[in-house]
Amino acid sequence: MDLFSESSSNPTPYDTTNTAAAAVVTACPSPSSSSSATATATPSRYENQKRRDWNTFCQYLRNHRPPLSLPMCSGAHVLEFLRYLDQFGKTKVHNQTCPFFGLPNPPAPCPCPLRQAWGSLDALIGRLRAAYEENGGRPESNPFGARAVRLYLREVRDFQAKARGVSYEKKRKRPKQKIANSNQDGAT
């Protein structure tokens, strides 16, 4: 099940009867107002996901209390959106009080919450950051690239790594071994 697609079978957690939200619709273009250049070629899986994510975020802004327009959106609103998405997560993240905290493979079930995985959130922010600029946003005012969002993602990554006993440390690059050419050895 794709949480970001807007199907009529999934009820939205928002009250869609708000008429004040109609003013926000112009700030976030609808799927039908996308460019006709992309209609000729079949969009890639990434492009489809980016479009669905963008539509979901725009719906979130329209249904926000009070409704928000895209230019008014800040990094704080993006963080609020990411925290909202946590309720749809599928990754078990152990609390610090849980006896399985730090174990990569817990031996028994526990009541710890399911959350969005760090990798999913990181990929989502990347797609939304690109979609923002494609929909007319200026790169310097992109709320998805805000410092607060980057710090939040780093905190989520570090906490989930500790909770699951997984290391996300960057791997050191080893210097490449120089391969001696047979021409250099046999030339003398």
C-alpha angles and dihedrals in degrees: 000000000000111000094195099055117096105228124163092231093066114073114225119233089226131088102244095186094085109119093193088067089066090078090060093056091084092058093057111043118226121241090257092059094061118124118281092225091075092048093070096058124050107254117238123247089257092052091049092050091046090052092049092048091049092049090049092051091047090050088050090054093047092051096042116117105264097021114249131214119219095249089054092052116111138180088270090061090049089053090049089052092050091050089049090054091055090080089066095050126126100197118100108228113188120221118234090251093055115106089226094055107133096015114121093204112030113206096220140022120271136189095247115133128261113238140176111277117246092240091054092050092046092051091045092054090049092053093045091048090055093044092052092058093043089055094056103276120141115243093228092057097042106136091201090063094050118132091239090058092050091049091048092052090049091051091049091049093049095045093047090047091054094042093051098035092241124136120222094182115145113255116240115240113239117220111257115254110241110238112217110231115230087228092063093048096045097039095083 
